[in-house]
Amino acid sequence: MLEDAKKMIAVRKREADILALLPDQRRPHLIAVPYEGDIAVPVPYVRWNDRGAIIVAANRDPSQDAHLKLRIPLKEIGLAGHAQYRMTELWPEGKTESVSEEELAGYTCTIKRDKTEGGGLRVLKIEPKP
């Protein structure tokens, strides 16, 4: 658990440009992400700025993985209209892939069951590719 907390703090520091609340903002740019899932999970959310977005999805169930289909609201967050996006898995740390706007409209992912290494949470960063 301590190692997970250290990793989460490192992600927050590394992604401060999106996750930090700027002095001129009264509220963060934060909305729920529409989704479908095979088990009940907390509502995923997205936080963004004009250069990218971070999506957080959780699975509190310690007995089974959650399989979600996220409908990432690119238009609502001002990031629509790009041919390709770079998606980086921040938690658990993993791959970076190139995805299309169409793929993000129905992005599928698995969140490992809670109370396992790297489980309980999925954090994704999306950035338009130049």
C-alpha positions as CSV (number, residue, x, y, z in Angstrom):
1,M,0.0,0.0,0.0
2,L,2.9,2.4,0.8
3,E,4.4,1.7,-2.6
4,D,1.1,2.4,-4.3
5,A,0.8,5.7,-2.4
6,K,4.3,6.7,-3.5
7,K,3.4,6.0,-7.1
8,M,0.2,8.0,-6.9
9,I,2.0,11.0,-5.5
10,A,4.6,10.7,-8.3
11,V,1.8,10.7,-10.9
12,R,0.2,13.7,-9.4
13,K,3.5,15.6,-9.4
14,R,4.4,14.6,-12.9
15,E,1.0,15.5,-14.3
16,A,0.6,18.7,-12.3
17,D,-0.1,20.8,-15.4
18,I,-3.5,19.0,-15.8
19,L,-4.2,18.0,-12.2
20,A,-3.3,21.3,-10.4
21,L,-5.9,23.9,-9.8
22,L,-4.7,27.2,-11.3
23,P,-5.0,30.5,-9.4
24,D,-7.5,31.9,-12.0
25,Q,-9.8,28.8,-11.8
26,R,-12.6,28.7,-9.3
27,R,-13.3,25.1,-10.2
28,P,-11.3,22.4,-11.9
29,H,-12.2,21.2,-15.4
30,L,-13.8,18.0,-14.2
31,I,-16.8,15.9,-15.6
32,A,-18.1,12.4,-15.4
33,V,-17.2,10.0,-18.2
34,P,-20.2,8.0,-19.5
35,Y,-19.5,4.3,-19.4
36,E,-20.9,0.8,-19.4
37,G,-19.5,-2.0,-17.2
38,D,-20.0,-5.5,-16.2
39,I,-19.9,-4.7,-12.5
40,A,-20.8,-1.6,-10.4
41,V,-17.9,0.8,-10.2
42,P,-17.6,4.5,-9.0
43,V,-18.3,6.9,-11.9
44,P,-15.1,7.5,-13.9
45,Y,-14.2,11.1,-14.4
46,V,-11.9,13.2,-16.6
47,R,-9.9,16.3,-15.7
48,W,-8.4,18.4,-18.5
49,N,-6.7,21.5,-19.8
50,D,-6.2,22.7,-23.4
51,R,-3.3,20.3,-24.0
52,G,-4.6,17.0,-22.6
53,A,-6.8,15.1,-20.3
54,I,-6.5,12.5,-17.5
55,I,-9.2,9.9,-16.9
56,V,-9.5,8.1,-13.6
57,A,-11.6,5.0,-13.2
58,A,-11.8,2.7,-10.2
59,N,-12.8,-0.7,-9.2
60,R,-13.5,-1.2,-5.5
61,D,-14.4,-4.9,-5.8
62,P,-11.7,-7.2,-4.3
63,S,-13.1,-10.3,-5.9
64,Q,-13.4,-9.5,-9.6
65,D,-11.9,-7.3,-12.4
66,A,-14.1,-4.6,-14.0
67,H,-14.4,-4.5,-17.7
68,L,-15.5,-1.0,-18.9
69,K,-16.4,0.7,-22.1
70,L,-15.6,4.4,-21.7
71,R,-17.2,7.1,-23.9
72,I,-14.5,9.7,-23.6
73,P,-16.2,13.1,-24.2
74,L,-13.6,14.7,-26.4
75,K,-16.0,17.4,-27.7
76,E,-17.1,18.5,-24.3
77,I,-13.5,18.9,-23.1
78,G,-12.3,20.7,-26.2
79,L,-10.0,18.1,-27.5
80,A,-12.1,16.7,-30.5
81,G,-11.1,17.0,-34.1
82,H,-7.6,15.3,-34.1
83,A,-6.7,12.4,-36.3
84,Q,-4.8,10.6,-33.6
85,Y,-4.2,10.8,-29.8
86,R,-1.5,9.5,-27.6
87,M,-2.9,7.4,-24.7
88,T,-0.5,6.8,-21.9
89,E,-1.4,4.4,-19.0
90,L,-0.2,6.2,-15.9
91,W,-1.7,3.7,-13.4
92,P,-0.8,0.9,-13.4
93,E,2.3,2.1,-15.3
94,G,2.3,0.6,-18.7
95,K,2.0,1.2,-22.4
96,T,1.6,4.2,-24.6
97,E,-0.5,3.7,-27.7
98,S,-1.9,5.8,-30.6
99,V,-5.7,5.8,-30.8
100,S,-8.2,7.5,-33.0
101,E,-11.1,9.7,-32.0
102,E,-13.5,6.9,-32.9
103,E,-11.7,4.4,-30.6
104,L,-11.9,6.9,-27.7
105,A,-15.7,7.2,-28.2
106,G,-15.9,3.5,-27.1
107,Y,-12.6,2.8,-25.3
108,T,-12.5,-0.6,-23.6
109,C,-10.4,-1.3,-20.6
110,T,-10.0,-3.6,-17.6
111,I,-9.5,-2.5,-14.1
112,K,-7.9,-5.2,-12.0
113,R,-9.7,-6.1,-8.8
114,D,-9.0,-4.0,-5.7
115,K,-6.4,-5.0,-3.1
116,T,-4.1,-6.5,-5.7
117,E,-0.9,-5.1,-7.0
118,G,-1.7,-2.4,-9.5
119,G,-5.4,-3.1,-9.0
120,G,-8.4,-1.0,-8.1
121,L,-7.5,2.0,-10.3
122,R,-6.8,2.9,-13.9
123,V,-5.4,6.3,-14.8
124,L,-5.1,7.3,-18.5
125,K,-3.6,10.4,-20.1
126,I,-4.8,11.5,-23.5
127,E,-3.0,14.0,-25.6
128,P,-3.7,15.1,-29.2
129,K,-0.9,14.1,-31.5
130,P,0.5,16.9,-33.6
